[in-house]
Amino acid sequence: MIDAAQMRAGRALLGWSQGDLGEKSGVSLPTIKRMESVGPGRSAGNTVAAVQKALEDAGVQFIPENGGGVGVRLKAPGSRGEEKP
């Protein structure tokens, strides 16, 4: 599950506002704001999944804890099945 910092970082990489993320994920703006401030832990699993899916569908990759800490990055265009523009 992603955390609040990963949500904010993913949004920043895409240049999305909280409202943009809400629209793309189908999650209300107040819920997005709460998830980014206190973390998604109190949100329903399907809500967190919707936010994560919206970010991933836009090209964000979430890097799990592997001894070096969690992370976020954008997929390179044309990598792993993505179409090149």
PDB file with SEQRES, HELIX, SHEET and CRYST1 records, atoms N, CA, C and O in Angstrom:
SEQRES   1 A   85  MET ILE ASP ALA ALA GLN MET ARG ALA GLY ARG ALA LEU          
SEQRES   2 A   85  LEU GLY TRP SER GLN GLY ASP LEU GLY GLU LYS SER GLY          
SEQRES   3 A   85  VAL SER LEU PRO THR ILE LYS ARG MET GLU SER VAL GLY          
SEQRES   4 A   85  PRO GLY ARG SER ALA GLY ASN THR VAL ALA ALA VAL GLN          
SEQRES   5 A   85  LYS ALA LEU GLU ASP ALA GLY VAL GLN PHE ILE PRO GLU          
SEQRES   6 A   85  ASN GLY GLY GLY VAL GLY VAL ARG LEU LYS ALA PRO GLY          
SEQRES   7 A   85  SER ARG GLY GLU GLU LYS PRO                                  
HELIX    1 AA1 ALA A    4  LEU A   14  1                                  11    
HELIX    2 AA2 GLN A   18  SER A   25  1                                   8    
HELIX    3 AA3 LEU A   29  VAL A   38  1                                  10    
HELIX    4 AA4 PRO A   40  ARG A   42  5                                   3    
HELIX    5 AA5 GLY A   45  ASP A   57  1                                  13    
SHEET    1 AA1 2 VAL A  60  ILE A  63  0                                        
SHEET    2 AA1 2 GLY A  71  LEU A  74 -1                                        
CRYST1    1.000    1.000    1.000  90.00  90.00  90.00 P 1           1          
ATOM      1  N   MET A   1       0.848  -1.188   0.000  1.00  0.00           N  
ATOM      2  CA  MET A   1       0.000   0.000   0.000  1.00  0.00           C  
ATOM      3  C   MET A   1       0.887   1.242   0.000  1.00  0.00           C  
ATOM      4  O   MET A   1       1.910   1.287   0.683  1.00  0.00           O  
ATOM      5  N   ILE A   2       0.489   2.232  -0.761  1.00  0.00           N  
ATOM      6  CA  ILE A   2       1.253   3.471  -0.833  1.00  0.00           C  
ATOM      7  C   ILE A   2       1.016   4.311   0.417  1.00  0.00           C  
ATOM      8  O   ILE A   2       0.018   4.141   1.117  1.00  0.00           O  
ATOM      9  N   ASP A   3       1.952   5.219   0.685  1.00  0.00           N  
ATOM     10  CA  ASP A   3       1.786   6.110   1.830  1.00  0.00           C  
ATOM     11  C   ASP A   3       1.551   7.544   1.339  1.00  0.00           C  
ATOM     12  O   ASP A   3       1.552   7.811   0.137  1.00  0.00           O  
ATOM     13  N   ALA A   4       1.351   8.454   2.287  1.00  0.00           N  
ATOM     14  CA  ALA A   4       1.030   9.842   1.944  1.00  0.00           C  
ATOM     15  C   ALA A   4       2.143  10.504   1.135  1.00  0.00           C  
ATOM     16  O   ALA A   4       1.867  11.226   0.177  1.00  0.00           O  
ATOM     17  N   ALA A   5       3.393  10.263   1.513  1.00  0.00           N  
ATOM     18  CA  ALA A   5       4.519  10.870   0.797  1.00  0.00           C  
ATOM     19  C   ALA A   5       4.586  10.369  -0.643  1.00  0.00           C  
ATOM     20  O   ALA A   5       4.885  11.140  -1.555  1.00  0.00           O  
ATOM     21  N   GLN A   6       4.313   9.090  -0.850  1.00  0.00           N  
ATOM     22  CA  GLN A   6       4.322   8.546  -2.207  1.00  0.00           C  
ATOM     23  C   GLN A   6       3.189   9.143  -3.043  1.00  0.00           C  
ATOM     24  O   GLN A   6       3.365   9.414  -4.231  1.00  0.00           O  
ATOM     25  N   MET A   7       2.037   9.345  -2.426  1.00  0.00           N  
ATOM     26  CA  MET A   7       0.926   9.981  -3.145  1.00  0.00           C  
ATOM     27  C   MET A   7       1.323  11.375  -3.608  1.00  0.00           C  
ATOM     28  O   MET A   7       1.135  11.731  -4.771  1.00  0.00           O  
ATOM     29  N   ARG A   8       1.877  12.166  -2.680  1.00  0.00           N  
ATOM     30  CA  ARG A   8       2.273  13.534  -3.021  1.00  0.00           C  
ATOM     31  C   ARG A   8       3.360  13.541  -4.093  1.00  0.00           C  
ATOM     32  O   ARG A   8       3.317  14.342  -5.027  1.00  0.00           O  
ATOM     33  N   ALA A   9       4.335  12.642  -3.953  1.00  0.00           N  
ATOM     34  CA  ALA A   9       5.435  12.577  -4.923  1.00  0.00           C  
ATOM     35  C   ALA A   9       4.929  12.162  -6.303  1.00  0.00           C  
ATOM     36  O   ALA A   9       5.342  12.729  -7.315  1.00  0.00           O  
ATOM     37  N   GLY A  10       4.048  11.185  -6.343  1.00  0.00           N  
ATOM     38  CA  GLY A  10       3.489  10.744  -7.617  1.00  0.00           C  
ATOM     39  C   GLY A  10       2.729  11.854  -8.312  1.00  0.00           C  
ATOM     40  O   GLY A  10       2.853  12.046  -9.521  1.00  0.00           O  
ATOM     41  N   ARG A  11       1.948  12.576  -7.544  1.00  0.00           N  
ATOM     42  CA  ARG A  11       1.204  13.715  -8.084  1.00  0.00           C  
ATOM     43  C   ARG A  11       2.150  14.772  -8.624  1.00  0.00           C  
ATOM     44  O   ARG A  11       1.933  15.327  -9.701  1.00  0.00           O  
ATOM     45  N   ALA A  12       3.207  15.044  -7.860  1.00  0.00           N  
ATOM     46  CA  ALA A  12       4.176  16.068  -8.266  1.00  0.00           C  
ATOM     47  C   ALA A  12       4.877  15.680  -9.569  1.00  0.00           C  
ATOM     48  O   ALA A  12       5.085  16.527 -10.438  1.00  0.00           O  
ATOM     49  N   LEU A  13       5.239  14.412  -9.704  1.00  0.00           N  
ATOM     50  CA  LEU A  13       5.895  13.959 -10.930  1.00  0.00           C  
ATOM     51  C   LEU A  13       5.012  14.168 -12.155  1.00  0.00           C  
ATOM     52  O   LEU A  13       5.504  14.444 -13.249  1.00  0.00           O  
ATOM     53  N   LEU A  14       3.715  14.034 -11.960  1.00  0.00           N  
ATOM     54  CA  LEU A  14       2.769  14.193 -13.067  1.00  0.00           C  
ATOM     55  C   LEU A  14       2.326  15.638 -13.269  1.00  0.00           C  
ATOM     56  O   LEU A  14       1.729  15.973 -14.292  1.00  0.00           O  
ATOM     57  N   GLY A  15       2.622  16.495 -12.287  1.00  0.00           N  
ATOM     58  CA  GLY A  15       2.158  17.872 -12.364  1.00  0.00           C  
ATOM     59  C   GLY A  15       0.673  18.002 -12.094  1.00  0.00           C  
ATOM     60  O   GLY A  15       0.028  18.940 -12.563  1.00  0.00           O  
ATOM     61  N   TRP A  16       0.126  17.052 -11.330  1.00  0.00           N  
ATOM     62  CA  TRP A  16      -1.305  17.042 -11.020  1.00  0.00           C  
ATOM     63  C   TRP A  16      -1.581  17.779  -9.718  1.00  0.00           C  
ATOM     64  O   TRP A  16      -0.775  17.740  -8.788  1.00  0.00           O  
ATOM     65  N   SER A  17      -2.712  18.443  -9.660  1.00  0.00           N  
ATOM     66  CA  SER A  17      -3.219  19.001  -8.409  1.00  0.00           C  
ATOM     67  C   SER A  17      -3.956  17.897  -7.653  1.00  0.00           C  
ATOM     68  O   SER A  17      -4.185  16.812  -8.187  1.00  0.00           O  
ATOM     69  N   GLN A  18      -4.319  18.184  -6.418  1.00  0.00           N  
ATOM     70  CA  GLN A  18      -5.132  17.223  -5.671  1.00  0.00           C  
ATOM     71  C   GLN A  18      -6.461  17.002  -6.377  1.00  0.00           C  
ATOM     72  O   GLN A  18      -6.981  15.886  -6.398  1.00  0.00           O  
ATOM     73  N   GLY A  19      -7.006  18.061  -6.950  1.00  0.00           N  
ATOM     74  CA  GLY A  19      -8.256  17.937  -7.697  1.00  0.00           C  
ATOM     75  C   GLY A  19      -8.116  17.037  -8.915  1.00  0.00           C  
ATOM     76  O   GLY A  19      -9.014  16.254  -9.225  1.00  0.00           O  
ATOM     77  N   ASP A  20      -6.976  17.155  -9.608  1.00  0.00           N  
ATOM     78  CA  ASP A  20      -6.722  16.285 -10.762  1.00  0.00           C  
ATOM     79  C   ASP A  20      -6.712  14.824 -10.331  1.00  0.00           C  
ATOM     80  O   ASP A  20      -7.319  13.972 -10.980  1.00  0.00           O  
ATOM     81  N   LEU A  21      -6.016  14.541  -9.231  1.00  0.00           N  
ATOM     82  CA  LEU A  21      -5.952  13.162  -8.746  1.00  0.00           C  
ATOM     83  C   LEU A  21      -7.335  12.670  -8.351  1.00  0.00           C  
ATOM     84  O   LEU A  21      -7.688  11.520  -8.615  1.00  0.00           O  
ATOM     85  N   GLY A  22      -8.117  13.533  -7.721  1.00  0.00           N  
ATOM     86  CA  GLY A  22      -9.476  13.159  -7.367  1.00  0.00           C  
ATOM     87  C   GLY A  22     -10.314  12.808  -8.586  1.00  0.00           C  
ATOM     88  O   GLY A  22     -11.039  11.813  -8.584  1.00  0.00           O  
ATOM     89  N   GLU A  23     -10.211  13.628  -9.627  1.00  0.00           N  
ATOM     90  CA  GLU A  23     -10.967  13.364 -10.860  1.00  0.00           C  
ATOM     91  C   GLU A  23     -10.535  12.064 -11.519  1.00  0.00           C  
ATOM     92  O   GLU A  23     -11.373  11.263 -11.931  1.00  0.00           O  
ATOM     93  N   LYS A  24      -9.235  11.856 -11.618  1.00  0.00           N  
ATOM     94  CA  LYS A  24      -8.714  10.665 -12.299  1.00  0.00           C  
ATOM     95  C   LYS A  24      -9.018   9.384 -11.532  1.00  0.00           C  
ATOM     96  O   LYS A  24      -9.195   8.325 -12.134  1.00  0.00           O  
ATOM     97  N   SER A  25      -9.078   9.477 -10.203  1.00  0.00           N  
ATOM     98  CA  SER A  25      -9.280   8.283  -9.379  1.00  0.00           C  
ATOM     99  C   SER A  25     -10.732   8.065  -8.980  1.00  0.00           C  
ATOM    100  O   SER A  25     -11.099   6.973  -8.547  1.00  0.00           O  
ATOM    101  N   GLY A  26     -11.564   9.099  -9.122  1.00  0.00           N  
ATOM    102  CA  GLY A  26     -12.946   8.993  -8.676  1.00  0.00           C  
ATOM    103  C   GLY A  26     -13.092   9.120  -7.168  1.00  0.00           C  
ATOM    104  O   GLY A  26     -14.095   8.694  -6.595  1.00  0.00           O  
ATOM    105  N   VAL A  27     -12.088   9.705  -6.531  1.00  0.00           N  
ATOM    106  CA  VAL A  27     -12.086   9.889  -5.076  1.00  0.00           C  
ATOM    107  C   VAL A  27     -12.301  11.375  -4.798  1.00  0.00           C  
ATOM    108  O   VAL A  27     -11.740  12.225  -5.490  1.00  0.00           O  
ATOM    109  N   SER A  28     -13.109  11.689  -3.787  1.00  0.00           N  
ATOM    110  CA  SER A  28     -13.434  13.087  -3.505  1.00  0.00           C  
ATOM    111  C   SER A  28     -12.199  13.879  -3.070  1.00  0.00           C  
ATOM    112  O   SER A  28     -11.257  13.326  -2.502  1.00  0.00           O  
ATOM    113  N   LEU A  29     -12.224  15.182  -3.348  1.00  0.00           N  
ATOM    114  CA  LEU A  29     -11.119  16.059  -2.980  1.00  0.00           C  
ATOM    115  C   LEU A  29     -10.857  16.048  -1.468  1.00  0.00           C  
ATOM    116  O   LEU A  29      -9.697  15.968  -1.065  1.00  0.00           O  
ATOM    117  N   PRO A  30     -11.889  16.126  -0.617  1.00  0.00           N  
ATOM    118  CA  PRO A  30     -11.602  16.065   0.823  1.00  0.00           C  
ATOM    119  C   PRO A  30     -10.891  14.770   1.233  1.00  0.00           C  
ATOM    120  O   PRO A  30     -10.039  14.779   2.122  1.00  0.00           O  
ATOM    121  N   THR A  31     -11.245  13.665   0.585  1.00  0.00           N  
ATOM    122  CA  THR A  31     -10.595  12.391   0.906  1.00  0.00           C  
ATOM    123  C   THR A  31      -9.143  12.403   0.443  1.00  0.00           C  
ATOM    124  O   THR A  31      -8.263  11.939   1.168  1.00  0.00           O  
ATOM    125  N   ILE A  32      -8.879  12.925  -0.750  1.00  0.00           N  
ATOM    126  CA  ILE A  32      -7.494  13.040  -1.238  1.00  0.00           C  
ATOM    127  C   ILE A  32      -6.681  13.885  -0.259  1.00  0.00           C  
ATOM    128  O   ILE A  32      -5.574  13.501   0.116  1.00  0.00           O  
ATOM    129  N   LYS A  33      -7.218  15.025   0.155  1.00  0.00           N  
ATOM    130  CA  LYS A  33      -6.511  15.903   1.098  1.00  0.00           C  
ATOM    131  C   LYS A  33      -6.209  15.179   2.400  1.00  0.00           C  
ATOM    132  O   LYS A  33      -5.102  15.285   2.929  1.00  0.00           O  
ATOM    133  N   ARG A  34      -7.179  14.450   2.917  1.00  0.00           N  
ATOM    134  CA  ARG A  34      -6.977  13.714   4.168  1.00  0.00           C  
ATOM    135  C   ARG A  34      -5.929  12.631   3.992  1.00  0.00           C  
ATOM    136  O   ARG A  34      -5.052  12.466   4.840  1.00  0.00           O  
ATOM    137  N   MET A  35      -6.016  11.895   2.896  1.00  0.00           N  
ATOM    138  CA  MET A  35      -5.056  10.813   2.654  1.00  0.00           C  
ATOM    139  C   MET A  35      -3.631  11.351   2.555  1.00  0.00           C  
ATOM    140  O   MET A  35      -2.690  10.700   3.010  1.00  0.00           O  
ATOM    141  N   GLU A  36      -3.468  12.528   1.967  1.00  0.00           N  
ATOM    142  CA  GLU A  36      -2.133  13.096   1.814  1.00  0.00           C  
ATOM    143  C   GLU A  36      -1.619  13.741   3.094  1.00  0.00           C  
ATOM    144  O   GLU A  36      -0.412  13.929   3.244  1.00  0.00           O  
ATOM    145  N   SER A  37      -2.504  14.080   4.012  1.00  0.00           N  
ATOM    146  CA  SER A  37      -2.039  14.709   5.248  1.00  0.00           C  
ATOM    147  C   SER A  37      -1.832  13.706   6.373  1.00  0.00           C  
ATOM    148  O   SER A  37      -0.819  13.762   7.070  1.00  0.00           O  
ATOM    149  N   VAL A  38      -2.765  12.799   6.559  1.00  0.00           N  
ATOM    150  CA  VAL A  38      -2.637  11.836   7.667  1.00  0.00           C  
ATOM    151  C   VAL A  38      -2.280  10.443   7.192  1.00  0.00           C  
ATOM    152  O   VAL A  38      -2.035   9.549   8.002  1.00  0.00           O  
ATOM    153  N   GLY A  39      -2.249  10.254   5.889  1.00  0.00           N  
ATOM    154  CA  GLY A  39      -1.915   8.944   5.335  1.00  0.00           C  
ATOM    155  C   GLY A  39      -3.159   8.184   4.939  1.00  0.00           C  
ATOM    156  O   GLY A  39      -4.246   8.439   5.458  1.00  0.00           O  
ATOM    157  N   PRO A  40      -2.997   7.242   4.013  1.00  0.00           N  
ATOM    158  CA  PRO A  40      -4.143   6.493   3.507  1.00  0.00           C  
ATOM    159  C   PRO A  40      -4.590   5.350   4.412  1.00  0.00           C  
ATOM    160  O   PRO A  40      -5.565   4.668   4.094  1.00  0.00           O  
ATOM    161  N   GLY A  41      -3.909   5.126   5.522  1.00  0.00           N  
ATOM    162  CA  GLY A  41      -4.212   3.994   6.390  1.00  0.00           C  
ATOM    163  C   GLY A  41      -5.638   3.939   6.894  1.00  0.00           C  
ATOM    164  O   GLY A  41      -6.170   2.853   7.126  1.00  0.00           O  
ATOM    165  N   ARG A  42      -6.269   5.093   7.068  1.00  0.00           N  
ATOM    166  CA  ARG A  42      -7.649   5.117   7.563  1.00  0.00           C  
ATOM    167  C   ARG A  42      -8.679   5.026   6.443  1.00  0.00           C  
ATOM    168  O   ARG A  42      -9.879   4.942   6.704  1.00  0.00           O  
ATOM    169  N   SER A  43      -8.218   5.043   5.216  1.00  0.00           N  
ATOM    170  CA  SER A  43      -9.127   4.993   4.069  1.00  0.00           C  
ATOM    171  C   SER A  43      -9.455   3.551   3.714  1.00  0.00           C  
ATOM    172  O   SER A  43      -8.683   2.635   3.996  1.00  0.00           O  
ATOM    173  N   ALA A  44     -10.603   3.366   3.097  1.00  0.00           N  
ATOM    174  CA  ALA A  44     -11.003   2.031   2.652  1.00  0.00           C  
ATOM    175  C   ALA A  44     -10.005   1.523   1.619  1.00  0.00           C  
ATOM    176  O   ALA A  44      -9.445   2.299   0.844  1.00  0.00           O  
ATOM    177  N   GLY A  45      -9.793   0.229   1.620  1.00  0.00           N  
ATOM    178  CA  GLY A  45      -8.841  -0.383   0.699  1.00  0.00           C  
ATOM    179  C   GLY A  45      -9.125  -0.069  -0.751  1.00  0.00           C  
ATOM    180  O   GLY A  45      -8.200   0.142  -1.535  1.00  0.00           O  
ATOM    181  N   ASN A  46     -10.412  -0.034  -1.122  1.00  0.00           N  
ATOM    182  CA  ASN A  46     -10.737   0.255  -2.523  1.00  0.00           C  
ATOM    183  C   ASN A  46     -10.448   1.709  -2.880  1.00  0.00           C  
ATOM    184  O   ASN A  46     -10.179   2.016  -4.041  1.00  0.00           O  
ATOM    185  N   THR A  47     -10.498   2.603  -1.904  1.00  0.00           N  
ATOM    186  CA  THR A  47     -10.171   4.010  -2.145  1.00  0.00           C  
ATOM    187  C   THR A  47      -8.679   4.164  -2.410  1.00  0.00           C  
ATOM    188  O   THR A  47      -8.275   4.848  -3.350  1.00  0.00           O  
ATOM    189  N   VAL A  48      -7.869   3.526  -1.578  1.00  0.00           N  
ATOM    190  CA  VAL A  48      -6.413   3.566  -1.765  1.00  0.00           C  
ATOM    191  C   VAL A  48      -6.049   2.934  -3.104  1.00  0.00           C  
ATOM    192  O   VAL A  48      -5.200   3.451  -3.830  1.00  0.00           O  
ATOM    193  N   ALA A  49      -6.689   1.826  -3.424  1.00  0.00           N  
ATOM    194  CA  ALA A  49      -6.419   1.137  -4.691  1.00  0.00           C  
ATOM    195  C   ALA A  49      -6.772   2.024  -5.883  1.00  0.00           C  
ATOM    196  O   ALA A  49      -6.053   2.024  -6.883  1.00  0.00           O  
ATOM    197  N   ALA A  50      -7.858   2.773  -5.793  1.00  0.00           N  
ATOM    198  CA  ALA A  50      -8.268   3.655  -6.892  1.00  0.00           C  
ATOM    199  C   ALA A  50      -7.248   4.768  -7.110  1.00  0.00           C  
ATOM    200  O   ALA A  50      -6.926   5.106  -8.249  1.00  0.00           O  
ATOM    201  N   VAL A  51      -6.746   5.332  -6.024  1.00  0.00           N  
ATOM    202  CA  VAL A  51      -5.733   6.387  -6.124  1.00  0.00           C  
ATOM    203  C   VAL A  51      -4.440   5.820  -6.707  1.00  0.00           C  
ATOM    204  O   VAL A  51      -3.847   6.410  -7.610  1.00  0.00           O  
ATOM    205  N   GLN A  52      -4.014   4.681  -6.190  1.00  0.00           N  
ATOM    206  CA  GLN A  52      -2.781   4.066  -6.678  1.00  0.00           C  
ATOM    207  C   GLN A  52      -2.907   3.711  -8.158  1.00  0.00           C  
ATOM    208  O   GLN A  52      -1.973   3.932  -8.929  1.00  0.00           O  
ATOM    209  N   LYS A  53      -4.046   3.167  -8.557  1.00  0.00           N  
ATOM    210  CA  LYS A  53      -4.258   2.786  -9.959  1.00  0.00           C  
ATOM    211  C   LYS A  53      -4.223   4.011 -10.874  1.00  0.00           C  
ATOM    212  O   LYS A  53      -3.631   3.960 -11.952  1.00  0.00           O  
ATOM    213  N   ALA A  54      -4.848   5.104 -10.453  1.00  0.00           N  
ATOM    214  CA  ALA A  54      -4.847   6.319 -11.276  1.00  0.00           C  
ATOM    215  C   ALA A  54      -3.422   6.818 -11.501  1.00  0.00           C  
ATOM    216  O   ALA A  54      -3.064   7.208 -12.613  1.00  0.00           O  
ATOM    217  N   LEU A  55      -2.621   6.806 -10.456  1.00  0.00           N  
ATOM    218  CA  LEU A  55      -1.233   7.250 -10.577  1.00  0.00           C  
ATOM    219  C   LEU A  55      -0.424   6.292 -11.446  1.00  0.00           C  
ATOM    220  O   LEU A  55       0.353   6.725 -12.297  1.00  0.00           O  
ATOM    221  N   GLU A  56      -0.604   5.001 -11.234  1.00  0.00           N  
ATOM    222  CA  GLU A  56       0.123   4.003 -12.026  1.00  0.00           C  
ATOM    223  C   GLU A  56      -0.292   4.049 -13.497  1.00  0.00           C  
ATOM    224  O   GLU A  56       0.553   3.928 -14.383  1.00  0.00           O  
ATOM    225  N   ASP A  57      -1.580   4.223 -13.756  1.00  0.00           N  
ATOM    226  CA  ASP A  57      -2.061   4.306 -15.140  1.00  0.00           C  
ATOM    227  C   ASP A  57      -1.458   5.508 -15.872  1.00  0.00           C  
ATOM    228  O   ASP A  57      -1.324   5.495 -17.096  1.00  0.00           O  
ATOM    229  N   ALA A  58      -1.096   6.546 -15.111  1.00  0.00           N  
ATOM    230  CA  ALA A  58      -0.493   7.742 -15.701  1.00  0.00           C  
ATOM    231  C   ALA A  58       1.027   7.622 -15.826  1.00  0.00           C  
ATOM    232  O   ALA A  58       1.682   8.532 -16.333  1.00  0.00           O  
ATOM    233  N   GLY A  59       1.589   6.498 -15.363  1.00  0.00           N  
ATOM    234  CA  GLY A  59       3.017   6.272 -15.542  1.00  0.00           C  
ATOM    235  C   GLY A  59       3.859   6.285 -14.290  1.00  0.00           C  
ATOM    236  O   GLY A  59       5.080   6.152 -14.371  1.00  0.00           O  
ATOM    237  N   VAL A  60       3.243   6.441 -13.134  1.00  0.00           N  
ATOM    238  CA  VAL A  60       3.995   6.437 -11.881  1.00  0.00           C  
ATOM    239  C   VAL A  60       4.279   4.996 -11.466  1.00  0.00           C  
ATOM    240  O   VAL A  60       3.405   4.133 -11.544  1.00  0.00           O  
ATOM    241  N   GLN A  61       5.496   4.751 -11.032  1.00  0.00           N  
ATOM    242  CA  GLN A  61       5.871   3.447 -10.479  1.00  0.00           C  
ATOM    243  C   GLN A  61       6.194   3.637  -9.007  1.00  0.00           C  
ATOM    244  O   GLN A  61       6.937   4.546  -8.637  1.00  0.00           O  
ATOM    245  N   PHE A  62       5.633   2.778  -8.173  1.00  0.00           N  
ATOM    246  CA  PHE A  62       5.918   2.808  -6.745  1.00  0.00           C  
ATOM    247  C   PHE A  62       6.961   1.749  -6.449  1.00  0.00           C  
ATOM    248  O   PHE A  62       6.794   0.580  -6.800  1.00  0.00           O  
ATOM    249  N   ILE A  63       8.034   2.163  -5.804  1.00  0.00           N  
ATOM    250  CA  ILE A  63       9.146   1.274  -5.495  1.00  0.00           C  
ATOM    251  C   ILE A  63       8.997   0.842  -4.042  1.00  0.00           C  
ATOM    252  O   ILE A  63       8.966   1.685  -3.146  1.00  0.00           O  
ATOM    253  N   PRO A  64       8.904  -0.472  -3.801  1.00  0.00           N  
ATOM    254  CA  PRO A  64       8.695  -0.956  -2.436  1.00  0.00           C  
ATOM    255  C   PRO A  64       9.953  -0.839  -1.581  1.00  0.00           C  
ATOM    256  O   PRO A  64      11.056  -0.641  -2.092  1.00  0.00           O  
ATOM    257  N   GLU A  65       9.766  -0.963  -0.295  1.00  0.00           N  
ATOM    258  CA  GLU A  65      10.874  -0.997   0.664  1.00  0.00           C  
ATOM    259  C   GLU A  65      11.754  -2.188   0.319  1.00  0.00           C  
ATOM    260  O   GLU A  65      11.269  -3.314   0.217  1.00  0.00           O  
ATOM    261  N   ASN A  66      13.022  -1.944   0.142  1.00  0.00           N  
ATOM    262  CA  ASN A  66      13.947  -3.038  -0.161  1.00  0.00           C  
ATOM    263  C   ASN A  66      15.275  -2.835   0.550  1.00  0.00           C  
ATOM    264  O   ASN A  66      16.325  -3.259   0.068  1.00  0.00           O  
ATOM    265  N   GLY A  67      15.214  -2.190   1.686  1.00  0.00           N  
ATOM    266  CA  GLY A  67      16.419  -1.881   2.420  1.00  0.00           C  
ATOM    267  C   GLY A  67      16.928  -0.483   2.134  1.00  0.00           C  
ATOM    268  O   GLY A  67      17.723   0.060   2.901  1.00  0.00           O  
ATOM    269  N   GLY A  68      16.479   0.098   1.041  1.00  0.00           N  
ATOM    270  CA  GLY A  68      16.906   1.444   0.676  1.00  0.00           C  
ATOM    271  C   GLY A  68      15.797   2.467   0.813  1.00  0.00           C  
ATOM    272  O   GLY A  68      15.998   3.643   0.509  1.00  0.00           O  
ATOM    273  N   GLY A  69      14.646   2.044   1.258  1.00  0.00           N  
ATOM    274  CA  GLY A  69      13.509   2.941   1.406  1.00  0.00           C  
ATOM    275  C   GLY A  69      12.575   2.890   0.211  1.00  0.00           C  
ATOM    276  O   GLY A  69      12.970   2.511  -0.892  1.00  0.00           O  
ATOM    277  N   VAL A  70      11.334   3.278   0.448  1.00  0.00           N  
ATOM    278  CA  VAL A  70      10.341   3.298  -0.622  1.00  0.00           C  
ATOM    279  C   VAL A  70      10.646   4.451  -1.563  1.00  0.00           C  
ATOM    280  O   VAL A  70      11.377   5.377  -1.210  1.00  0.00           O  
ATOM    281  N   GLY A  71      10.084   4.390  -2.756  1.00  0.00           N  
ATOM    282  CA  GLY A  71      10.322   5.457  -3.713  1.00  0.00           C  
ATOM    283  C   GLY A  71       9.225   5.558  -4.741  1.00  0.00           C  
ATOM    284  O   GLY A  71       8.284   4.764  -4.760  1.00  0.00           O  
ATOM    285  N   VAL A  72       9.364   6.551  -5.598  1.00  0.00           N  
ATOM    286  CA  VAL A  72       8.404   6.820  -6.662  1.00  0.00           C  
ATOM    287  C   VAL A  72       9.201   7.297  -7.871  1.00  0.00           C  
ATOM    288  O   VAL A  72      10.140   8.080  -7.728  1.00  0.00           O  
ATOM    289  N   ARG A  73       8.830   6.830  -9.051  1.00  0.00           N  
ATOM    290  CA  ARG A  73       9.457   7.311 -10.280  1.00  0.00           C  
ATOM    291  C   ARG A  73       8.453   7.229 -11.415  1.00  0.00           C  
ATOM    292  O   ARG A  73       7.424   6.562 -11.308  1.00  0.00           O  
ATOM    293  N   LEU A  74       8.770   7.923 -12.511  1.00  0.00           N  
ATOM    294  CA  LEU A  74       7.952   7.848 -13.721  1.00  0.00           C  
ATOM    295  C   LEU A  74       8.559   6.831 -14.661  1.00  0.00           C  
ATOM    296  O   LEU A  74       9.780   6.745 -14.798  1.00  0.00           O  
ATOM    297  N   LYS A  75       7.705   6.063 -15.304  1.00  0.00           N  
ATOM    298  CA  LYS A  75       8.167   5.142 -16.339  1.00  0.00           C  
ATOM    299  C   LYS A  75       8.695   5.956 -17.508  1.00  0.00           C  
ATOM    300  O   LYS A  75       8.163   7.018 -17.831  1.00  0.00           O  
ATOM    301  N   ALA A  76       9.734   5.452 -18.130  1.00  0.00           N  
ATOM    302  CA  ALA A  76      10.251   6.099 -19.336  1.00  0.00           C  
ATOM    303  C   ALA A  76       9.292   5.812 -20.484  1.00  0.00           C  
ATOM    304  O   ALA A  76       8.820   4.683 -20.616  1.00  0.00           O  
ATOM    305  N   PRO A  77       8.994   6.804 -21.314  1.00  0.00           N  
ATOM    306  CA  PRO A  77       8.126   6.541 -22.471  1.00  0.00           C  
ATOM    307  C   PRO A  77       8.699   5.413 -23.323  1.00  0.00           C  
ATOM    308  O   PRO A  77       9.899   5.370 -23.593  1.00  0.00           O  
ATOM    309  N   GLY A  78       7.838   4.519 -23.734  1.00  0.00           N  
ATOM    310  CA  GLY A  78       8.262   3.407 -24.574  1.00  0.00           C  
ATOM    311  C   GLY A  78       8.777   2.204 -23.816  1.00  0.00           C  
ATOM    312  O   GLY A  78       9.195   1.224 -24.433  1.00  0.00           O  
ATOM    313  N   SER A  79       8.759   2.252 -22.481  1.00  0.00           N  
ATOM    314  CA  SER A  79       9.258   1.114 -21.716  1.00  0.00           C  
ATOM    315  C   SER A  79       8.134   0.161 -21.359  1.00  0.00           C  
ATOM    316  O   SER A  79       7.018   0.589 -21.063  1.00  0.00           O  
ATOM    317  N   ARG A  80       8.423  -1.114 -21.387  1.00  0.00           N  
ATOM    318  CA  ARG A  80       7.510  -2.171 -20.957  1.00  0.00           C  
ATOM    319  C   ARG A  80       6.092  -2.014 -21.479  1.00  0.00           C  
ATOM    320  O   ARG A  80       5.144  -1.882 -20.705  1.00  0.00           O  
ATOM    321  N   GLY A  81       5.961  -2.027 -22.765  1.00  0.00           N  
ATOM    322  CA  GLY A  81       4.629  -2.045 -23.347  1.00  0.00           C  
ATOM    323  C   GLY A  81       3.986  -0.698 -23.555  1.00  0.00           C  
ATOM    324  O   GLY A  81       2.921  -0.616 -24.166  1.00  0.00           O  
ATOM    325  N   GLU A  82       4.602   0.366 -23.064  1.00  0.00           N  
ATOM    326  CA  GLU A  82       4.029   1.681 -23.306  1.00  0.00           C  
ATOM    327  C   GLU A  82       4.280   2.073 -24.746  1.00  0.00           C  
ATOM    328  O   GLU A  82       5.332   1.770 -25.308  1.00  0.00           O  
ATOM    329  N   GLU A  83       3.320   2.740 -25.333  1.00  0.00           N  
ATOM    330  CA  GLU A  83       3.500   3.217 -26.698  1.00  0.00           C  
ATOM    331  C   GLU A  83       4.349   4.475 -26.689  1.00  0.00           C  
ATOM    332  O   GLU A  83       4.220   5.320 -25.803  1.00  0.00           O  
ATOM    333  N   LYS A  84       5.212   4.590 -27.676  1.00  0.00           N  
ATOM    334  CA  LYS A  84       5.994   5.813 -27.825  1.00  0.00           C  
ATOM    335  C   LYS A  84       5.112   6.865 -28.481  1.00  0.00           C  
ATOM    336  O   LYS A  84       4.314   6.546 -29.362  1.00  0.00           O  
ATOM    337  N   PRO A  85       5.252   8.129 -28.054  1.00  0.00           N  
ATOM    338  CA  PRO A  85       4.425   9.184 -28.659  1.00  0.00           C  
ATOM    339  C   PRO A  85       4.753   9.413 -30.107  1.00  0.00           C  
ATOM    340  O   PRO A  85       4.143  10.266 -30.751  1.00  0.00           O  
TER     341      PRO A  85                                                      
END                                                                             
